[in-house]
Amino acid sequence: MYKGSVIAAFVLVLMVVIYSCTHQPYVMPESQRTNDPNICFERDVLPIFISNCAKSGCHDAASHESGYVLDNYAHIMKKGIVPGNSAASKIWLSVTLSNTEGGKMPQNGPALNGAQLDVIKRWIVTGAVDSGACTNNCDSNNITYSGGIAPMMQLYCVGCHNSASASGGSLVDYNSVMTAAVTGRLIGDVADSAGYNHMPKGGPSLSACQVTQIRKWVAAGAPNN
């Protein structure tokens, strides 16, 4: 009788240990969350979520599909991100197509590219830190389409503006961006001009330097350089 009780107690303890190991993923202690020095959440990570995820019908504050709101740091961290552990972060599993509980994300848009995925993973594995104010390396006197405008569109705009049928049109390539530029729509939206829509929609405005870059590129004839 005593032996049977000991065995039963041992089995119970073993089950508790196994359950704990299975259901309690590693979370990096706050003291170890060093952050990647080359990544700033506001500058590098948040725009990816704003453009690709925090859209109407998906993960903006009004829609909050599946309970996820991905429009600021607090909301992003509330559900789906495990600091230091990308393998346990449901948001990471979704955007890398390895999510077993749901479909591919972004659901109604192009997959995130390799550079975007790299930024998100590095941000998670180094602690998913809100790094505060960002150092801006923007140079308003040195701007080309390939070196400045195209990467800006990819980061802030293409998640929404990825087809001609998108509200406001496509911004996926030079011809579409040039068309938006020469009509005045591109500058009007990003500069929050009267009569235009605030862009990026649902996110913080572009910096004054970024808007100046676009203005100068357009004033130069919007070249494909």
C-alpha positions as CSV (number, residue, x, y, z in Angstrom):
1,M,0.0,0.0,0.0
2,Y,2.8,2.4,1.0
3,K,4.8,1.5,-2.1
4,G,1.8,2.1,-4.3
5,S,1.3,5.6,-2.8
6,V,4.9,6.5,-3.4
7,I,4.7,5.5,-7.0
8,A,1.5,7.4,-7.5
9,A,3.0,10.5,-5.9
10,F,6.1,10.2,-8.1
11,V,4.0,9.9,-11.2
12,L,2.0,13.0,-10.2
13,V,5.2,15.0,-9.7
14,L,6.6,13.8,-13.0
15,M,3.4,14.8,-14.8
16,V,3.5,18.3,-13.2
17,V,7.2,18.7,-14.3
18,I,6.4,17.5,-17.9
19,Y,3.3,19.8,-18.0
20,S,5.3,22.8,-16.8
21,C,8.1,22.2,-19.3
22,T,5.6,21.8,-22.1
23,H,3.4,24.8,-21.4
24,Q,5.8,27.3,-19.9
25,P,8.1,28.6,-22.7
26,Y,11.3,30.3,-21.9
27,V,11.0,34.1,-21.3
28,M,14.2,36.1,-21.3
29,P,14.6,37.8,-17.9
30,E,14.4,41.6,-18.1
31,S,18.0,42.0,-17.0
32,Q,19.2,40.1,-20.0
33,R,17.1,42.0,-22.6
34,T,20.0,43.9,-24.2
35,N,18.3,44.7,-27.5
36,D,20.1,44.7,-30.9
37,P,22.0,48.1,-31.0
38,N,21.2,48.3,-34.7
39,I,17.4,47.9,-34.2
40,C,15.1,50.6,-33.0
41,F,11.5,49.4,-32.4
42,E,9.8,52.7,-33.5
43,R,12.0,53.1,-36.6
44,D,12.5,49.5,-37.7
45,V,9.9,47.2,-36.2
46,L,6.7,49.1,-35.7
47,P,6.4,50.3,-39.3
48,I,6.4,46.6,-40.5
49,F,3.4,45.9,-38.2
50,I,1.6,49.1,-39.1
51,S,1.9,48.6,-42.9
52,N,1.3,44.8,-43.0
53,C,-0.8,44.0,-40.0
54,A,-2.6,46.9,-38.3
55,K,-5.1,47.3,-41.1
56,S,-8.9,47.5,-41.2
57,G,-10.4,44.0,-41.0
58,C,-7.1,42.6,-39.6
59,H,-5.2,43.8,-36.5
60,D,-6.1,47.5,-36.0
61,A,-7.8,48.7,-32.8
62,A,-11.3,48.5,-34.4
63,S,-11.0,45.0,-36.0
64,H,-8.7,43.3,-33.5
65,E,-8.9,40.0,-35.4
66,S,-8.4,37.0,-33.2
67,G,-7.7,39.4,-30.3
68,Y,-4.5,40.8,-31.8
69,V,-4.0,44.6,-32.0
70,L,-0.6,45.4,-33.6
71,D,-0.6,49.2,-33.7
72,N,1.9,50.1,-30.9
73,Y,4.4,48.5,-28.6
74,A,2.1,47.8,-25.7
75,H,-0.5,46.1,-27.9
76,I,2.1,44.1,-29.8
77,M,3.7,42.8,-26.6
78,K,0.3,42.0,-25.0
79,K,-0.2,38.9,-27.1
80,G,2.0,36.8,-29.4
81,I,5.5,37.9,-28.5
82,V,7.7,36.1,-26.0
83,P,10.8,38.1,-25.3
84,G,14.0,36.1,-26.1
85,N,12.0,33.2,-27.7
86,S,10.9,33.6,-31.3
87,A,10.0,29.9,-31.4
88,A,7.3,30.5,-28.8
89,S,6.1,33.8,-30.3
90,K,2.8,33.1,-32.2
91,I,3.2,36.3,-34.2
92,W,6.6,35.1,-35.5
93,L,5.2,31.7,-36.3
94,S,2.4,33.3,-38.3
95,V,4.6,35.5,-40.4
96,T,7.1,32.7,-41.1
97,L,4.3,30.4,-42.3
98,S,5.1,27.9,-39.5
99,N,2.0,28.6,-37.5
100,T,0.0,25.4,-36.8
101,E,-3.0,27.2,-35.3
102,G,-3.9,29.5,-38.1
103,G,-3.1,30.6,-41.6
104,K,-0.3,32.6,-43.2
105,M,0.1,36.2,-42.1
106,P,-0.3,38.8,-43.5
107,Q,-3.5,37.2,-44.6
108,N,-4.4,39.5,-47.5
109,G,-1.1,40.8,-48.6
110,P,2.4,39.8,-49.7
111,A,4.6,37.8,-47.3
112,L,7.1,39.7,-45.4
113,N,10.5,39.8,-47.1
114,G,13.7,38.4,-45.7
115,A,15.0,41.7,-44.4
116,Q,11.7,42.4,-42.6
117,L,11.7,38.9,-41.0
118,D,15.3,39.3,-40.0
119,V,14.5,42.6,-38.2
120,I,11.6,41.1,-36.3
121,K,13.5,37.9,-35.3
122,R,16.5,39.9,-34.1
123,W,14.2,42.2,-32.1
124,I,12.5,39.3,-30.4
125,V,15.6,37.2,-29.6
126,T,17.4,40.1,-28.0
127,G,14.5,40.9,-25.7
128,A,11.7,42.6,-27.7
129,V,12.7,45.9,-26.2
130,D,10.9,49.3,-26.7
131,S,14.1,51.2,-27.4
132,G,12.6,54.6,-27.1
133,A,13.8,57.5,-29.3
134,C,15.6,56.4,-32.4
135,T,18.8,57.7,-33.9
136,N,17.8,58.9,-37.4
137,N,20.4,58.6,-40.0
138,C,18.2,60.2,-42.6
139,D,20.1,62.4,-45.1
140,S,17.8,64.8,-46.9
141,N,20.6,65.9,-49.2
142,N,21.4,62.5,-50.7
143,I,18.4,60.8,-52.1
144,T,17.7,58.4,-54.9
145,Y,14.7,56.2,-55.7
146,S,16.6,53.0,-55.2
147,G,18.5,54.1,-52.1
148,G,15.8,56.0,-50.3
149,I,12.3,56.2,-51.8
150,A,11.8,52.5,-52.7
151,P,13.0,51.3,-49.2
152,M,10.7,53.8,-47.6
153,M,7.7,52.7,-49.6
154,Q,8.5,49.0,-48.8
155,L,8.7,49.7,-45.1
156,Y,5.8,52.1,-44.6
157,C,3.4,51.6,-47.5
158,V,3.5,48.4,-49.5
159,G,1.8,46.3,-46.9
160,C,-1.4,48.2,-47.8
161,H,-0.6,49.5,-51.2
162,N,0.4,46.3,-52.9
163,S,-2.1,46.2,-55.9
164,A,-3.8,48.7,-58.2
165,S,-7.1,47.8,-56.5
166,A,-5.8,48.9,-53.1
167,S,-7.4,52.1,-51.7
168,G,-5.1,54.8,-53.0
169,G,-3.5,52.5,-55.5
170,S,-0.3,50.5,-55.6
171,L,3.2,51.6,-54.5
172,V,5.1,48.4,-55.2
173,D,7.3,49.6,-58.0
174,Y,8.8,52.7,-59.6
175,N,6.0,53.4,-62.1
176,S,3.3,53.3,-59.4
177,V,5.3,55.4,-57.0
178,M,6.1,57.9,-59.8
179,T,2.4,58.2,-60.7
180,A,1.5,58.9,-57.1
181,A,4.3,61.5,-56.9
182,V,3.5,63.5,-60.1
183,T,-0.2,63.7,-59.1
184,G,0.7,65.2,-55.8
185,R,-0.9,62.4,-53.8
186,L,2.3,61.0,-52.4
187,I,3.5,64.2,-50.8
188,G,0.0,65.3,-49.8
189,D,-0.6,62.1,-47.8
190,V,2.8,61.8,-46.1
191,A,2.9,65.5,-45.3
192,D,-0.6,65.4,-43.7
193,S,-1.7,68.2,-46.1
194,A,-5.3,69.4,-46.0
195,G,-7.6,67.4,-48.2
196,Y,-5.4,64.3,-48.1
197,N,-5.2,61.2,-46.0
198,H,-2.7,60.7,-43.2
199,M,-0.2,58.1,-44.2
200,P,1.1,55.7,-43.0
201,K,-2.5,55.0,-42.0
202,G,-2.8,54.1,-38.3
203,G,0.9,54.8,-37.7
204,P,3.2,57.7,-36.7
205,S,4.0,60.3,-39.4
206,L,7.2,60.1,-41.4
207,S,9.9,62.3,-40.0
208,A,10.4,65.8,-41.4
209,C,13.6,64.5,-43.0
210,Q,11.8,61.7,-44.8
211,V,9.1,64.0,-46.1
212,T,11.9,66.4,-47.3
213,Q,13.6,63.4,-49.1
214,I,10.3,62.7,-51.0
215,R,9.8,66.4,-51.8
216,K,13.3,66.7,-53.2
217,W,13.0,63.5,-55.2
218,V,9.7,64.7,-56.7
219,A,11.0,68.2,-57.4
220,A,13.9,66.6,-59.3
221,G,11.4,65.0,-61.6
222,A,10.9,61.7,-59.7
223,P,13.8,60.0,-61.5
224,N,14.3,56.2,-61.5
225,N,17.8,56.5,-60.1
